[in-house]
Amino acid sequence: MTHRPIILGIVGDSAAGKTTLTRGIAQVLGEENVTIICTDDYHRYDRHQRAEMGISALHPDCNYLDIIQQHLTLLRTGQPILKPIYNHHSGEFDPPEYIKPNQFVIVEGLLGYSTRVMRDCYDIKVYLAPTEDLRKTWKIKRDTRKRGYTEAEVIEQMRKREYDSEAFINPQRQWADVVVSFYPGDATRQSDLLLDVRLVLRPTIPHPDLSTLVLNVEGEDLGSAVRLGLDRDMGKPVDLLEIDGHATAEQVLELEHMMCNEVPHLGNYCNLKGDSTIGTVIGTTGETLRSYPLAITQLLITYHILKAANQLRVQS
């Protein structure tokens, strides 16, 4: 599609939902077209060493930021890298992997916006900021089920990491083009997976024209589940798009049409009313649920990826 890959950054605290969002977007774009890089692989110390030193994985000194920066620069020009691999299950490092970038590159992790050189490598920057109670719940579930920790160990780890989160992770929010905040709403009475979402759309990149939503906000159907307004975030004016967990396909279909009108072949990737996996989540008992707040979030980010690719193609 282009002479270089389009690079999406997804940054957020531990268990903020980065991997879930990354996998969903990759499925929308086609996994064969996407290279996924996790910056956790660039930890300087393994789990045992971090415990001995009393340093958390969130601290810049615990990560090879210079190598992340170097590899992002190479990927942006379409060059391959030899990427380290951190094994979250064992807490140790596996042999490095030779990575050649595909059409699209998604870089997700804790410290991806730490330096200006890193930030300049991305075409789109997303920051995940779920409510803190929700993030802590996700972290306890993930680390006890997948990483071998006890609940008490996870809670103590979060307590020790509070300073590093505030000092090094949260400030990166200021660099994002889109801030994604999932939070419990009325839909959580039916399922704790069907969350509401608040999307902060900063004027750092051109977002799809959602102005017609203002005309529909008084309508009973659309206005009850989808809202667009103006707000201030970190002291600066932003557009604010909110979608409730009880939204239906019919209520959010207009959003899909707006974005597809600007990037026509976006519709080739996903369709909210079709059999696509966009917006699907798996419940604790294995049931498949469709979250339209998640679907629109994935669709909006995909919109920006494809629009950046189109613009690059035109320029070349």
FENPEHU-V479465 format. One line per field, one symbol per residue. ss: DSSP state (a for helix, b for strand, c for the rest). psi: psi as a letter, one per 30 degrees, with the letter a starting at -180 (. if undefined). burial: b if it has 24 or more other ideal C-beta (glycine too) atoms within 12 Angstrom, else e. Layout:
BEGIN
ss=???
psi=???
burial=???
END
This chain:
BEGIN
ss=cccccbbbbbbbcccccaaaaaaaaaaaacaaabbbbbaaaabcccaaaaaaaccccccaaabcaaaaaaaaaaaaccccbbbbbbbccccbbbbbbbbccccbbbbbbccccccaaaaacccbbbbbcccaaaaaaaaaaaaaaaccccaaaaaaaaaaaaaaaaaaaaaaaaaccbbbbbbccaaaaccccccbbbbbbccccccccccaaaaacccaaaaaabbbbbbbbccbbbbbbbbcccccaaaaaaaaaaaaaacaaaaacccccccccccbbbcccccbbbcaaaaaaaaaaaaaaaaaaaaaaaac
psi=elfllkkkkjkllkhfgeeeeeeeeeeefjfffkkkkkfffgkekleeeeeefhklffkefgkieeeeeeeeeeefggllljklkkjfefgaklklkkkkkaekkkjkaegfgeleeeeffkekkkkkilkeeeeeeeeeeefeefgglleeeeeeeeeffeeeeeefeeffeffkekkkjklkaefffekgfillkkjjjlgfljlljgffeeffffkeeefffkkklkakkhgkklkjkkklfgkleeefeeeeeeefeeiegeffeljffaglgkgklklfgfkkljjfeeeeeeeeeeeeeeeeeeeeeee.
burial=ebebbbbbbbbbbbbbbbbbbbbbbbbbbeeebbbbbbbbbbbbbbbeebeeeebbbbbbebbbbebbbebbbbbbeeeebebbebebeeeebeeeeebebbbbbbbbbbbbbbeeebbebbbbbbbbbbebebbbbbbbebbeeebebeeeebeebbeebeebbeebbbebbebbbbbbbbbbbebbeeeebbbbbbbbbbebbebbebeebeeeeeeeebeebbbbeeeebeeeebbbbbbbbbbbbebbbbbbbbbbebbeebbebbebeeebbbbbbeeeeeeebbbbbbbbbbbbbbbbbbbbbeeeeeee
END
